[in-house]
Amino acid sequence: MTTIIYFALVKNTTRKLITVVILIPLILLSLFTYLFGRTIYESKIADGYKIQVTTGGIMSCGELIHLTERKYLIFNKEIVYESSLCLREIKRIETINFDQDSAVFLIYHNGEMDSENPYQYKIENKSMW
C-alpha cells in the first residue's frame, strides 16, 4: 500500500525508481513474515533461554518449536528448531528439567494429531547450550 501511495503522490524521478526498487522487497518480506512466522506462544525457561512456538505455514503438519538463547541484550540465537512433531494449537509448555545434559518439556496441545497430551518432548544437549 505504501508503494502504491508513493507512486501516486511523488513525481517520477531516478531517486523514486531506486527507492521503489528497495521498498518492494522489504514490504514483501515483512508481509511474508507477518503471515507465516507469527509467534503463538513464548515462555522463559531459564536465565537467558526461552522457548517459542510459531505458526508453520500453509503446508506445515503442525506448529514449530524454537529454543533460543539471548545474545547481546536484544538478539536471540536459535539453539534448537523442531518442525516434525505435528502438534497443533499448543496452549502451554511446562519445563520439567533444563540443565547442561538435557531438557524435558511437557507440551499441552489439542490432541488432534497426537493422542499423547501432554506430549513429553526431550532434547539431549550435544554442545548446543
HELIX and SHEET records of a PDB file:
HELIX    1   1 THR A    2  LEU A    9  1                                   8    
HELIX    2   2 THR A   14  PHE A   36  1                                  23    
SHEET    1   A 4 THR A  39  ALA A  46  0                                        
SHEET    2   A 4 TYR A  49  THR A  54 -1                                        
SHEET    3   A 4 LEU A  64  LYS A  71 -1                                        
SHEET    4   A 4 PHE A  75  GLU A  82 -1                                        
SHEET    1   B 3 ARG A  92  PHE A  98  0                                        
SHEET    2   B 3 SER A 102  TYR A 108 -1                                        
SHEET    3   B 3 TYR A 119  GLU A 124 -1                                        
END                                                                             
